[in-house]
Amino acid sequence: MILVTGATGLVGSHLLVKLLQENEAVKALYRNKENIEKVRNVFRYKNQLNLFDKINWIEGNINDIPSLNKAFENIRQVYHCAALISFDPNDEEELRKTNIEGTANIVNCCIDFKVDKLCYISSIAALGDAKENEYTITEETEWNSEKFHSDYAISKYGAEMEIWRGFQEGLKVIILNPGVIFGYGFPKQGSSAFFNSIKKGLAFYTKGKIGIVAVEDVVNCAVILTNKNYNGQRYTIVSENITLESILFTIADAMNTKRPFLYANKTVTNIAWKLDWLLCKITGRKRGFTKTSSRSSHSTTIYSNSKITETLDYNFLDMTNYLTLLSQEF
């Protein structure tokens, strides 16, 4: 039997569809029963609603050991998708507890219950830092602790250290480092912010590059790598490196709405995150645009997917077409 953590999230829900299509017996860890309905919608969208009732739902939390002990009974493979994604500095403690401590708990349970293999869904945020005058990052690029990293990036890097600890103790592991993941089913979360911003009439754009990927590609690579005899490896899962300008313009065109028309340079985005910080102090609301957001909006970094494409001879989905189709959800 297979255990999926973070089963009510974007990757987890699409992974459940994939695994059940392959006739696997699956346990799915959830915290909030209301979120299960989002998973049902993903199955409906995939025309696989007949498989939904085959899921063995387990209420639990990756920081709740008793619930994990129940979830790990008779498990041979684990896909660890659960994580907190936030770039709000106020969430530092929760990020560490969920992403690092939670992953440590999963690793410990995998060892204790003699799980065959653990697949961890990490992030390109946990990859290393390009050296001066270098712009391409691979799985071998070293992490530079002296450079600025968001709390989220640090928490994912720390989580990977727990995965490697498990590997050193004899656990078979695979790590996936996906870029920004796009996919159907969660219109108010994650990468859906691009679509919602355009829908609201976003005026500003930047030209920084980001690595992006479709959730279907993340899920496909995860299942293939977990089922094959790969161990102790990490893979960058990025379809393409694309400018934020291109993403926003593609989505705007697909929605038949006005493109963002004002270029925001570094000075503008620096002012923007400071104003956001001030407004949050006054109103008490969550951060919407942070220093990390400002930096990344002008990034020139390129993430290489050569390792995964060569290892599996894998062809990623065309993201321009994918974003165009996904725009119909909004």
Contacts in CASP RR format, 6 or more apart in sequence:
PFRMAT RR
TARGET T0000
AUTHOR 0000-0000-0000
METHOD contacts of the structure
MODEL  1
MILVTGATGLVGSHLLVKLLQENEAVKALYRNKENIEKVRNVFRYKNQLN
LFDKINWIEGNINDIPSLNKAFENIRQVYHCAALISFDPNDEEELRKTNI
EGTANIVNCCIDFKVDKLCYISSIAALGDAKENEYTITEETEWNSEKFHS
DYAISKYGAEMEIWRGFQEGLKVIILNPGVIFGYGFPKQGSSAFFNSIKK
GLAFYTKGKIGIVAVEDVVNCAVILTNKNYNGQRYTIVSENITLESILFT
IADAMNTKRPFLYANKTVTNIAWKLDWLLCKITGRKRGFTKTSSRSSHST
TIYSNSKITETLDYNFLDMTNYLTLLSQEF
1 24 0 8 1.000
1 25 0 8 1.000
1 26 0 8 1.000
1 27 0 8 1.000
1 56 0 8 1.000
1 74 0 8 1.000
1 75 0 8 1.000
1 76 0 8 1.000
2 19 0 8 1.000
2 24 0 8 1.000
2 25 0 8 1.000
2 26 0 8 1.000
2 27 0 8 1.000
2 75 0 8 1.000
2 76 0 8 1.000
2 77 0 8 1.000
2 78 0 8 1.000
2 79 0 8 1.000
3 26 0 8 1.000
3 27 0 8 1.000
3 28 0 8 1.000
3 29 0 8 1.000
3 71 0 8 1.000
3 72 0 8 1.000
3 75 0 8 1.000
3 77 0 8 1.000
3 78 0 8 1.000
3 79 0 8 1.000
4 12 0 8 1.000
4 15 0 8 1.000
4 16 0 8 1.000
4 19 0 8 1.000
4 26 0 8 1.000
4 27 0 8 1.000
4 28 0 8 1.000
4 29 0 8 1.000
4 78 0 8 1.000
4 79 0 8 1.000
4 81 0 8 1.000
5 29 0 8 1.000
5 62 0 8 1.000
5 78 0 8 1.000
5 79 0 8 1.000
5 80 0 8 1.000
5 81 0 8 1.000
5 82 0 8 1.000
5 106 0 8 1.000
6 12 0 8 1.000
6 28 0 8 1.000
6 29 0 8 1.000
6 30 0 8 1.000
6 81 0 8 1.000
6 82 0 8 1.000
6 83 0 8 1.000
7 13 0 8 1.000
7 15 0 8 1.000
7 16 0 8 1.000
7 28 0 8 1.000
7 29 0 8 1.000
7 30 0 8 1.000
7 39 0 8 1.000
7 55 0 8 1.000
7 57 0 8 1.000
7 81 0 8 1.000
8 28 0 8 1.000
8 30 0 8 1.000
8 31 0 8 1.000
8 32 0 8 1.000
8 35 0 8 1.000
8 36 0 8 1.000
8 38 0 8 1.000
8 39 0 8 1.000
9 35 0 8 1.000
9 38 0 8 1.000
9 39 0 8 1.000
9 81 0 8 1.000
9 186 0 8 1.000
9 189 0 8 1.000
10 181 0 8 1.000
10 183 0 8 1.000
10 185 0 8 1.000
10 186 0 8 1.000
10 189 0 8 1.000
10 190 0 8 1.000
10 215 0 8 1.000
11 81 0 8 1.000
11 121 0 8 1.000
11 178 0 8 1.000
11 181 0 8 1.000
11 215 0 8 1.000
11 218 0 8 1.000
11 219 0 8 1.000
11 222 0 8 1.000
12 79 0 8 1.000
12 81 0 8 1.000
12 219 0 8 1.000
13 38 0 8 1.000
13 39 0 8 1.000
13 42 0 8 1.000
13 43 0 8 1.000
13 185 0 8 1.000
14 42 0 8 1.000
14 46 0 8 1.000
14 183 0 8 1.000
14 215 0 8 1.000
14 216 0 8 1.000
14 218 0 8 1.000
14 219 0 8 1.000
15 79 0 8 1.000
15 81 0 8 1.000
15 219 0 8 1.000
15 222 0 8 1.000
15 223 0 8 1.000
16 26 0 8 1.000
16 28 0 8 1.000
16 39 0 8 1.000
16 42 0 8 1.000
16 43 0 8 1.000
16 55 0 8 1.000
17 42 0 8 1.000
17 43 0 8 1.000
17 46 0 8 1.000
17 48 0 8 1.000
17 51 0 8 1.000
17 219 0 8 1.000
18 219 0 8 1.000
18 220 0 8 1.000
18 223 0 8 1.000
19 26 0 8 1.000
19 223 0 8 1.000
20 26 0 8 1.000
20 48 0 8 1.000
20 51 0 8 1.000
20 54 0 8 1.000
20 55 0 8 1.000
21 48 0 8 1.000
21 51 0 8 1.000
22 223 0 8 1.000
25 54 0 8 1.000
25 56 0 8 1.000
26 54 0 8 1.000
26 55 0 8 1.000
26 56 0 8 1.000
27 55 0 8 1.000
27 56 0 8 1.000
27 57 0 8 1.000
27 58 0 8 1.000
27 71 0 8 1.000
27 75 0 8 1.000
28 39 0 8 1.000
28 55 0 8 1.000
28 56 0 8 1.000
28 57 0 8 1.000
28 58 0 8 1.000
29 58 0 8 1.000
29 59 0 8 1.000
29 60 0 8 1.000
29 61 0 8 1.000
29 62 0 8 1.000
29 67 0 8 1.000
29 71 0 8 1.000
29 82 0 8 1.000
30 36 0 8 1.000
30 57 0 8 1.000
30 58 0 8 1.000
30 59 0 8 1.000
30 60 0 8 1.000
31 59 0 8 1.000
31 60 0 8 1.000
31 61 0 8 1.000
33 59 0 8 1.000
36 57 0 8 1.000
38 185 0 8 1.000
38 186 0 8 1.000
39 52 0 8 1.000
39 55 0 8 1.000
40 49 0 8 1.000
40 52 0 8 1.000
41 185 0 8 1.000
42 184 0 8 1.000
42 185 0 8 1.000
43 49 0 8 1.000
43 51 0 8 1.000
43 52 0 8 1.000
45 184 0 8 1.000
45 185 0 8 1.000
58 67 0 8 1.000
58 70 0 8 1.000
58 71 0 8 1.000
59 67 0 8 1.000
60 67 0 8 1.000
60 68 0 8 1.000
60 71 0 8 1.000
61 67 0 8 1.000
62 68 0 8 1.000
62 80 0 8 1.000
62 82 0 8 1.000
62 98 0 8 1.000
62 102 0 8 1.000
62 103 0 8 1.000
62 105 0 8 1.000
62 106 0 8 1.000
63 97 0 8 1.000
63 98 0 8 1.000
63 101 0 8 1.000
63 102 0 8 1.000
63 105 0 8 1.000
65 105 0 8 1.000
68 105 0 8 1.000
68 106 0 8 1.000
68 109 0 8 1.000
69 109 0 8 1.000
72 78 0 8 1.000
72 109 0 8 1.000
72 110 0 8 1.000
72 112 0 8 1.000
72 113 0 8 1.000
72 115 0 8 1.000
73 113 0 8 1.000
75 113 0 8 1.000
75 115 0 8 1.000
76 115 0 8 1.000
76 116 0 8 1.000
76 117 0 8 1.000
77 115 0 8 1.000
77 116 0 8 1.000
77 117 0 8 1.000
77 118 0 8 1.000
77 119 0 8 1.000
77 226 0 8 1.000
78 106 0 8 1.000
78 110 0 8 1.000
78 115 0 8 1.000
78 117 0 8 1.000
78 118 0 8 1.000
78 119 0 8 1.000
79 119 0 8 1.000
79 121 0 8 1.000
79 222 0 8 1.000
79 226 0 8 1.000
80 103 0 8 1.000
80 106 0 8 1.000
80 118 0 8 1.000
80 119 0 8 1.000
80 120 0 8 1.000
80 121 0 8 1.000
81 121 0 8 1.000
82 98 0 8 1.000
82 102 0 8 1.000
83 98 0 8 1.000
83 99 0 8 1.000
83 121 0 8 1.000
83 156 0 8 1.000
83 159 0 8 1.000
84 91 0 8 1.000
84 94 0 8 1.000
84 95 0 8 1.000
84 98 0 8 1.000
84 99 0 8 1.000
84 152 0 8 1.000
84 155 0 8 1.000
85 152 0 8 1.000
85 190 0 8 1.000
86 94 0 8 1.000
86 95 0 8 1.000
86 151 0 8 1.000
86 152 0 8 1.000
87 150 0 8 1.000
87 151 0 8 1.000
87 152 0 8 1.000
87 287 0 8 1.000
87 290 0 8 1.000
87 292 0 8 1.000
87 293 0 8 1.000
88 286 0 8 1.000
88 287 0 8 1.000
88 288 0 8 1.000
88 290 0 8 1.000
89 151 0 8 1.000
89 287 0 8 1.000
89 290 0 8 1.000
90 286 0 8 1.000
90 287 0 8 1.000
91 151 0 8 1.000
92 151 0 8 1.000
95 151 0 8 1.000
95 152 0 8 1.000
95 154 0 8 1.000
95 155 0 8 1.000
96 151 0 8 1.000
96 154 0 8 1.000
96 155 0 8 1.000
98 155 0 8 1.000
99 152 0 8 1.000
99 155 0 8 1.000
99 156 0 8 1.000
99 158 0 8 1.000
99 159 0 8 1.000
100 155 0 8 1.000
100 158 0 8 1.000
100 159 0 8 1.000
100 162 0 8 1.000
102 159 0 8 1.000
103 120 0 8 1.000
103 158 0 8 1.000
103 159 0 8 1.000
103 162 0 8 1.000
103 163 0 8 1.000
104 162 0 8 1.000
104 165 0 8 1.000
106 118 0 8 1.000
107 118 0 8 1.000
107 162 0 8 1.000
107 163 0 8 1.000
107 165 0 8 1.000
107 166 0 8 1.000
107 171 0 8 1.000
109 115 0 8 1.000
110 118 0 8 1.000
110 166 0 8 1.000
110 171 0 8 1.000
111 166 0 8 1.000
111 169 0 8 1.000
111 170 0 8 1.000
111 171 0 8 1.000
115 171 0 8 1.000
116 172 0 8 1.000
117 171 0 8 1.000
117 172 0 8 1.000
117 173 0 8 1.000
117 174 0 8 1.000
117 226 0 8 1.000
117 231 0 8 1.000
118 163 0 8 1.000
118 166 0 8 1.000
118 171 0 8 1.000
118 172 0 8 1.000
118 173 0 8 1.000
118 174 0 8 1.000
119 173 0 8 1.000
119 174 0 8 1.000
119 175 0 8 1.000
119 176 0 8 1.000
119 222 0 8 1.000
119 225 0 8 1.000
119 226 0 8 1.000
120 159 0 8 1.000
120 160 0 8 1.000
120 163 0 8 1.000
120 173 0 8 1.000
120 174 0 8 1.000
120 175 0 8 1.000
120 176 0 8 1.000
121 176 0 8 1.000
121 178 0 8 1.000
121 218 0 8 1.000
121 222 0 8 1.000
122 156 0 8 1.000
122 159 0 8 1.000
122 160 0 8 1.000
122 163 0 8 1.000
122 175 0 8 1.000
122 176 0 8 1.000
122 177 0 8 1.000
122 178 0 8 1.000
122 234 0 8 1.000
123 152 0 8 1.000
123 153 0 8 1.000
123 156 0 8 1.000
123 177 0 8 1.000
123 178 0 8 1.000
123 179 0 8 1.000
124 137 0 8 1.000
124 177 0 8 1.000
124 178 0 8 1.000
124 179 0 8 1.000
124 211 0 8 1.000
124 236 0 8 1.000
124 238 0 8 1.000
124 303 0 8 1.000
125 149 0 8 1.000
125 150 0 8 1.000
125 152 0 8 1.000
125 153 0 8 1.000
125 156 0 8 1.000
125 157 0 8 1.000
126 143 0 8 1.000
126 153 0 8 1.000
126 156 0 8 1.000
126 157 0 8 1.000
126 158 0 8 1.000
126 159 0 8 1.000
126 160 0 8 1.000
126 177 0 8 1.000
127 137 0 8 1.000
127 138 0 8 1.000
127 139 0 8 1.000
127 141 0 8 1.000
127 143 0 8 1.000
127 177 0 8 1.000
127 236 0 8 1.000
127 303 0 8 1.000
128 137 0 8 1.000
128 141 0 8 1.000
128 142 0 8 1.000
128 143 0 8 1.000
128 144 0 8 1.000
129 137 0 8 1.000
129 141 0 8 1.000
129 142 0 8 1.000
129 143 0 8 1.000
129 144 0 8 1.000
129 147 0 8 1.000
130 136 0 8 1.000
130 137 0 8 1.000
130 141 0 8 1.000
130 301 0 8 1.000
135 300 0 8 1.000
135 301 0 8 1.000
135 302 0 8 1.000
136 301 0 8 1.000
136 302 0 8 1.000
136 303 0 8 1.000
136 304 0 8 1.000
137 236 0 8 1.000
137 301 0 8 1.000
137 302 0 8 1.000
137 303 0 8 1.000
137 304 0 8 1.000
138 236 0 8 1.000
138 304 0 8 1.000
138 306 0 8 1.000
138 307 0 8 1.000
139 177 0 8 1.000
139 233 0 8 1.000
139 234 0 8 1.000
139 235 0 8 1.000
139 236 0 8 1.000
139 307 0 8 1.000
143 157 0 8 1.000
148 295 0 8 1.000
149 157 0 8 1.000
150 290 0 8 1.000
150 292 0 8 1.000
152 292 0 8 1.000
160 175 0 8 1.000
160 234 0 8 1.000
163 173 0 8 1.000
163 175 0 8 1.000
164 173 0 8 1.000
166 173 0 8 1.000
167 173 0 8 1.000
167 231 0 8 1.000
167 232 0 8 1.000
172 231 0 8 1.000
172 232 0 8 1.000
173 231 0 8 1.000
173 232 0 8 1.000
174 222 0 8 1.000
174 225 0 8 1.000
174 226 0 8 1.000
174 230 0 8 1.000
174 231 0 8 1.000
174 232 0 8 1.000
174 233 0 8 1.000
174 234 0 8 1.000
174 235 0 8 1.000
175 232 0 8 1.000
175 233 0 8 1.000
175 234 0 8 1.000
175 235 0 8 1.000
176 218 0 8 1.000
176 221 0 8 1.000
176 222 0 8 1.000
176 225 0 8 1.000
176 234 0 8 1.000
176 235 0 8 1.000
176 237 0 8 1.000
177 234 0 8 1.000
177 235 0 8 1.000
177 236 0 8 1.000
177 237 0 8 1.000
178 213 0 8 1.000
178 218 0 8 1.000
178 236 0 8 1.000
178 237 0 8 1.000
178 238 0 8 1.000
179 210 0 8 1.000
179 211 0 8 1.000
179 212 0 8 1.000
179 213 0 8 1.000
179 236 0 8 1.000
179 237 0 8 1.000
179 238 0 8 1.000
179 303 0 8 1.000
180 191 0 8 1.000
180 210 0 8 1.000
180 211 0 8 1.000
180 212 0 8 1.000
180 213 0 8 1.000
181 191 0 8 1.000
181 212 0 8 1.000
181 213 0 8 1.000
181 214 0 8 1.000
181 215 0 8 1.000
181 218 0 8 1.000
182 191 0 8 1.000
182 212 0 8 1.000
182 213 0 8 1.000
182 214 0 8 1.000
182 215 0 8 1.000
182 319 0 8 1.000
182 322 0 8 1.000
182 323 0 8 1.000
182 326 0 8 1.000
183 191 0 8 1.000
183 214 0 8 1.000
183 215 0 8 1.000
183 216 0 8 1.000
183 326 0 8 1.000
184 215 0 8 1.000
184 326 0 8 1.000
184 329 0 8 1.000
185 329 0 8 1.000
186 192 0 8 1.000
187 195 0 8 1.000
187 196 0 8 1.000
187 329 0 8 1.000
187 330 0 8 1.000
188 196 0 8 1.000
191 212 0 8 1.000
192 330 0 8 1.000
194 247 0 8 1.000
194 248 0 8 1.000
194 251 0 8 1.000
195 251 0 8 1.000
195 255 0 8 1.000
195 326 0 8 1.000
195 327 0 8 1.000
195 329 0 8 1.000
195 330 0 8 1.000
196 330 0 8 1.000
197 248 0 8 1.000
198 248 0 8 1.000
198 251 0 8 1.000
198 252 0 8 1.000
198 255 0 8 1.000
198 257 0 8 1.000
198 260 0 8 1.000
199 255 0 8 1.000
199 257 0 8 1.000
199 330 0 8 1.000
201 257 0 8 1.000
201 258 0 8 1.000
201 260 0 8 1.000
202 248 0 8 1.000
202 260 0 8 1.000
203 260 0 8 1.000
203 261 0 8 1.000
203 262 0 8 1.000
204 260 0 8 1.000
204 262 0 8 1.000
204 263 0 8 1.000
204 264 0 8 1.000
204 268 0 8 1.000
205 244 0 8 1.000
205 245 0 8 1.000
205 248 0 8 1.000
205 249 0 8 1.000
205 259 0 8 1.000
205 260 0 8 1.000
205 261 0 8 1.000
205 262 0 8 1.000
205 263 0 8 1.000
205 264 0 8 1.000
206 244 0 8 1.000
206 245 0 8 1.000
206 263 0 8 1.000
206 264 0 8 1.000
206 265 0 8 1.000
206 269 0 8 1.000
206 297 0 8 1.000
206 298 0 8 1.000
207 243 0 8 1.000
207 244 0 8 1.000
207 245 0 8 1.000
207 263 0 8 1.000
207 298 0 8 1.000
208 243 0 8 1.000
208 244 0 8 1.000
208 245 0 8 1.000
208 296 0 8 1.000
208 297 0 8 1.000
208 298 0 8 1.000
208 299 0 8 1.000
208 300 0 8 1.000
209 241 0 8 1.000
209 242 0 8 1.000
209 243 0 8 1.000
209 244 0 8 1.000
209 299 0 8 1.000
209 300 0 8 1.000
209 301 0 8 1.000
209 302 0 8 1.000
210 241 0 8 1.000
210 242 0 8 1.000
210 244 0 8 1.000
210 247 0 8 1.000
210 296 0 8 1.000
210 299 0 8 1.000
211 238 0 8 1.000
211 239 0 8 1.000
211 240 0 8 1.000
211 241 0 8 1.000
211 242 0 8 1.000
211 303 0 8 1.000
212 238 0 8 1.000
212 239 0 8 1.000
212 240 0 8 1.000
212 241 0 8 1.000
212 242 0 8 1.000
212 247 0 8 1.000
212 319 0 8 1.000
213 237 0 8 1.000
213 238 0 8 1.000
213 239 0 8 1.000
213 316 0 8 1.000
213 319 0 8 1.000
214 239 0 8 1.000
214 316 0 8 1.000
214 317 0 8 1.000
214 319 0 8 1.000
214 322 0 8 1.000
216 317 0 8 1.000
217 237 0 8 1.000
217 239 0 8 1.000
217 314 0 8 1.000
217 316 0 8 1.000
217 317 0 8 1.000
218 237 0 8 1.000
220 314 0 8 1.000
221 235 0 8 1.000
221 237 0 8 1.000
221 308 0 8 1.000
221 312 0 8 1.000
221 314 0 8 1.000
224 312 0 8 1.000
224 314 0 8 1.000
225 233 0 8 1.000
225 235 0 8 1.000
225 312 0 8 1.000
230 311 0 8 1.000
235 307 0 8 1.000
235 308 0 8 1.000
235 311 0 8 1.000
236 303 0 8 1.000
236 304 0 8 1.000
236 305 0 8 1.000
236 307 0 8 1.000
236 308 0 8 1.000
237 305 0 8 1.000
237 308 0 8 1.000
238 303 0 8 1.000
238 304 0 8 1.000
238 305 0 8 1.000
239 305 0 8 1.000
239 316 0 8 1.000
239 317 0 8 1.000
239 318 0 8 1.000
239 319 0 8 1.000
240 316 0 8 1.000
240 319 0 8 1.000
241 301 0 8 1.000
241 302 0 8 1.000
241 303 0 8 1.000
242 319 0 8 1.000
244 297 0 8 1.000
245 260 0 8 1.000
247 323 0 8 1.000
248 259 0 8 1.000
248 260 0 8 1.000
249 259 0 8 1.000
249 260 0 8 1.000
250 320 0 8 1.000
250 323 0 8 1.000
250 324 0 8 1.000
251 323 0 8 1.000
251 327 0 8 1.000
252 258 0 8 1.000
252 259 0 8 1.000
252 260 0 8 1.000
253 259 0 8 1.000
253 324 0 8 1.000
254 323 0 8 1.000
254 324 0 8 1.000
254 327 0 8 1.000
254 328 0 8 1.000
255 327 0 8 1.000
255 330 0 8 1.000
264 272 0 8 1.000
264 297 0 8 1.000
266 294 0 8 1.000
266 298 0 8 1.000
269 289 0 8 1.000
269 293 0 8 1.000
269 294 0 8 1.000
269 297 0 8 1.000
269 298 0 8 1.000
270 294 0 8 1.000
272 289 0 8 1.000
272 294 0 8 1.000
273 289 0 8 1.000
273 290 0 8 1.000
273 291 0 8 1.000
273 293 0 8 1.000
273 294 0 8 1.000
276 287 0 8 1.000
276 288 0 8 1.000
276 289 0 8 1.000
276 290 0 8 1.000
277 287 0 8 1.000
277 290 0 8 1.000
279 285 0 8 1.000
280 286 0 8 1.000
280 287 0 8 1.000
280 288 0 8 1.000
305 316 0 8 1.000
308 314 0 8 1.000
309 315 0 8 1.000
309 316 0 8 1.000
END
